[in-house]
């Protein structure tokens, strides 16, 4: 396995804007440079320079869709590392209603790369543990995906891959675990497909729809 050296990683992450770019991409959805620049409030040309540095360090990839170049996190290991760094920090100070709204939305429900996080993600994990469908350590032992789907009223599209089926991911805002791994990704994908949650365009927070709120209330989540 090859990758950047420790020195290369340190140099790539030394600029706070680059960490912010990685944080914005934790939603798991590739974004054009212009959208990243708008979220960060900096010039697209400056954003392009930062993105190139992160691509060179193996942290980001460029995906070409027609004439549009989309930026995405290189792989799940990078997302896990960024989330781990975030857990070492406090939440940013808020000085406006918009910033306060964004922080509340991020706490309530958000995507953590490709799985569900925030208070909703933690509530789902807690309920599955209470029902004996997941072990307390959120390990992949004795997991029946069909039983979990039936308990939640969702069809879970779990895909085969080398990633673990289930693992616990310590939530950045609440400091408690939510469900990650292939099952975590399937939970988020199923909730999006069922219309329980939708993505916000301005960040990686998720909106709980009226349909979703109704189902979640029935599940006591």
C-alpha positions in Angstrom: 0.0 0.0 0.0 1.4 3.4 -1.0 0.4 6.8 0.1 1.7 10.2 1.0 4.5 10.6 3.6 3.8 12.0 7.0 5.6 15.2 5.9 3.4 15.5 2.8 0.2 15.0 4.9 1.3 17.6 7.4 2.0 20.2 4.7 -1.3 19.5 3.0 -3.3 19.9 6.2 -1.3 22.9 7.6 -3.7 25.4 5.9 -7.0 25.6 7.8 -8.9 26.2 4.6 -7.9 22.8 3.4 -9.3 21.2 6.5 -12.5 23.1 5.9 -12.7 21.8 2.3 -12.3 18.2 3.6 -15.0 18.9 6.2 -17.4 20.2 3.6 -16.9 17.1 1.5 -17.7 14.8 4.4 -21.2 14.8 3.2 -20.1 12.2 0.7 -21.4 14.1 -2.3 -18.9 15.4 -4.9 -19.0 19.1 -5.3 -17.7 21.5 -8.0 -15.0 23.9 -7.0 -17.4 26.8 -7.3 -19.8 25.3 -4.7 -16.9 24.7 -2.3 -15.7 28.3 -2.7 -19.2 29.6 -2.0 -19.5 27.5 1.2 -16.1 28.7 2.4 -16.5 32.3 1.3 -13.3 32.4 -0.7 -12.4 32.9 -4.4 -12.8 29.9 -6.7 -9.2 30.4 -7.9 -7.9 30.1 -4.3 -10.1 27.0 -3.7 -8.7 25.4 -6.9 -5.1 25.9 -5.5 -6.1 24.3 -2.2 -7.9 21.4 -3.9 -4.9 20.7 -6.1 -2.7 20.4 -3.0 -5.1 18.0 -1.4 -5.4 15.9 -4.6 -1.6 15.8 -4.7 -1.5 14.4 -1.1 -4.0 11.7 -2.1 -6.8 13.1 0.1 -9.1 14.2 -2.7 -10.0 12.9 -6.2 -11.3 14.8 -9.2 -14.3 13.3 -11.0 -15.1 14.5 -14.5 -18.9 14.7 -15.4 -19.2 16.2 -18.8 -17.6 19.7 -18.6 -17.9 19.8 -14.8 -15.0 18.8 -12.6 -16.3 17.5 -9.2 -14.2 17.1 -6.1 -14.7 14.2 -3.7 -12.9 12.6 -0.8 -10.6 9.9 -2.0 -11.8 7.0 0.1 -13.6 6.2 3.3 -10.3 6.1 5.2 -9.8 9.8 4.5 -13.3 10.6 5.8 -12.6 8.6 9.0 -9.4 10.5 9.6 -11.1 13.9 9.0 -13.9 13.0 11.4 -11.3 11.9 14.0 -9.6 15.3 13.7 -13.0 17.0 14.1 -13.6 15.1 17.4 -10.4 16.7 18.8 -11.9 20.2 18.2 -14.8 22.1 19.6 -17.7 23.3 17.5 -17.1 26.7 15.9 -18.5 29.8 17.5 -21.7 31.2 16.1 -22.3 34.9 15.7 -25.4 34.9 13.4 -28.8 33.3 13.1 -27.7 31.5 9.9 -24.7 30.0 11.7 -26.8 29.0 14.7 -29.3 27.3 12.4 -26.6 25.5 10.6 -25.1 24.2 13.8 -28.5 23.0 15.1 -29.2 21.3 11.8 -25.8 19.5 11.8 -26.4 18.3 15.4 -29.9 17.0 14.5 -29.0 14.9 11.5 -26.2 14.9 8.9 -24.2 12.6 6.7 -20.8 11.5 7.9 -19.3 10.6 4.5 -21.8 7.9 3.5 -23.6 7.1 6.7 -26.1 8.8 9.1 -24.8 10.9 12.0 -26.0 13.4 14.5 -28.7 12.9 17.0 -30.8 10.9 14.6 -27.9 8.5 13.8 -27.2 8.0 17.5 -30.9 7.4 18.2 -31.1 4.7 15.5 -28.0 3.0 16.9 -29.4 3.1 20.5 -32.7 1.6 19.3 -31.1 -1.2 17.4 -29.0 -2.0 20.5 -32.0 -1.9 22.8 -33.9 -4.3 20.5 -30.9 -6.7 20.5 -30.3 -6.2 16.7 -26.8 -4.8 17.3 -24.3 -5.5 20.0 -23.5 -2.6 22.3 -20.1 -2.2 20.7 -21.8 -1.9 17.3 -19.7 -4.8 16.0 -20.7 -6.9 13.0 -21.2 -10.1 15.1 -24.7 -11.7 14.8 -26.1 -9.0 12.5 -29.2 -9.8 10.5 -29.7 -7.0 7.9 -33.3 -8.2 7.1 -34.3 -8.1 10.7 -32.9 -4.6 11.1 -34.7 -3.4 8.0 -38.0 -4.9 9.2 -37.6 -3.3 12.6 -37.2 0.1 10.9 -39.6 -0.4 8.0 -36.8 0.1 5.4 -35.3 -2.0 2.7 -31.6 -1.8 3.3 -29.4 -1.9 0.2 -26.2 -3.4 1.8 -23.5 -3.9 -0.8 -20.6 -6.3 -0.8 -17.2 -4.7 -0.3 -14.1 -5.2 1.8 -15.4 -2.6 4.3 -16.8 -4.0 7.6 -20.5 -4.6 7.7 -21.0 -2.6 10.9 -18.7 -0.5 13.0 -19.2 2.2 15.5 -18.2 5.8 14.5 -17.9 8.2 17.4 -20.1 11.2 16.6 -18.3 14.5 16.3 -21.0 16.7 17.9 -22.4 14.3 20.6 -19.3 12.2 21.3 -21.4 9.0 21.2 -21.3 6.3 18.5 -23.6 6.0 15.4 -23.7 3.2 12.9 -21.0 3.2 10.2 -19.7 0.6 7.8 -21.8 -0.9 4.9 -24.9 -1.1 7.1 -24.6 2.6 8.1 -24.3 3.5 4.4 -27.4 1.4 3.7 -29.4 3.1 6.5 -28.7 6.5 5.0 -29.4 5.5 1.5 -32.7 3.8 2.5 -33.9 6.9 4.4 -33.0 9.1 1.4 -34.8 6.8 -1.0 -37.9 6.6 1.3 -38.0 10.3 1.5 -37.5 10.4 5.3 -34.6 12.8 5.0 -33.3 15.1 2.2 -29.9 16.7 1.7 -29.4 20.4 2.3 -27.6 22.2 -0.6 -25.6 24.5 1.7 -24.0 21.9 4.0 -24.0 18.2 4.9 -26.9 18.5 7.3 -30.1 16.5 6.5 -33.6 17.7 6.7 -36.2 15.4 8.3 -39.3 15.5 6.1 -42.9 15.4 7.4 -43.0 11.8 6.1 -39.8 11.0 7.9 -41.0 12.7 11.1 -44.1 10.6 11.0 -42.2 7.3 10.6 -39.6 8.3 13.2 -42.3 9.2 15.7 -43.8 5.7 15.2 -40.4 4.2 15.9 -40.0 6.5 18.9 -36.9 8.0 17.5 
